[in-house]
């Protein structure tokens, strides 16, 4: 028993030591909107190839939830929101560095159905949404997810009645909404183009873009919070994302570049 | 398929640290609960049992407010350590200690209560101090129940989710525990990783619980043998 205790204490002591960073690489912790879930992996890989000093570690969630975490002191070095409004709010509250606020892309909303669904044979988003087979619609929670708000606006302007009880299935964020429809728990999903183009979703379904007039533009913006431990790393990655090289990767995931306007 | 070994290590570390802290906190608290006759005992027992019935979100919210940068505790800690308690490993330890408190204190109290009071009083009458009576009489006699408390605490901390999500967020290497990694993998549509990691958690929990029951059985056999001879 005593040796068992002693070894348990030894294990505890060893594991309590901070994990050594892999060969002097600086970690950059990024709080990223869920629509970036697959796109950011590609972006981070391209960035790491050019700047091997940094290692990007991402944490995904609804932009509103991530904002709440950062406001409560979560140690993120860069906040990539799906709605620049959230990033701006951090600046207004003095919790982010004002000169780092930037727009990195415009996002797009799509209607996604599983490939095995009979709805996949229809000819457009309006037809699908009016089909009786599209009973449940997965969207992100509009309370704190920008794509959820875009989805609600799109349903309204396409004249789809979403007030009926049980029609909308809310994911905590847009990736969870995508998972709901991908798993068949919901009939159709209103998700981001970036998720629809990501390999696991692309192979398993069909999607149509929702016309831009149907919902307000999704301006995605980022900022470097003051609570981070590696703000310099956050700035470097932000600058790279805004560069041509960063945009080239983002464009592969369906994001469009927004011409530099003053945010 | 990728199993997040960082998350596995972090979860083990969290469970070990939280269990150690809970043994230190739980033993005196359980001893008091098992021996006191004060009216306040019922209230303290109710307080200890609260995390069993409260939704993790309620506990998580209060902890977030308590540990966050707007509370004196959070600010004081930030002054000392340079970073806040919320969304840090230390914050998770505090959260786990509160969340797993009933899993330690309830079995501990039951185990200590099961010790024959006549033996305890005999020990006191023989001039053995309360401290020595506790360590040399009560703890050895209550050993199987105490072990159950330790194992339940460890296993419960391994699988905690809601409180961790609220207080810890999902910071890789800092607060991303196994249960959060599973949730994350599902959202990445990476069902294979989620399923394998879940299976690992099921197996570890099963092994830990089996070990406890085997040990308890052996302790019981040994003590029966000892009383017979």
Interface residues (C-beta under 8 A of the other chain):
Chain A: X8 X11 X12 X15 X16 X19 X27 X29 X34 X37 X38 X57 X58 X59 X60 X61 X69 X72 X73 X74 X75 X76 X173 X175 X176 X178 X179 X182 X200 X201 X227 X229
Chain B: X6 X9 X12 X13 X16 X17 X20 X64 X68 X69 X70 X74 X78 X83 X84 X86 X87 X88 X169 X170 X171 X172 X173 X174 X176 X184 X186 X187 X188 X189 X190
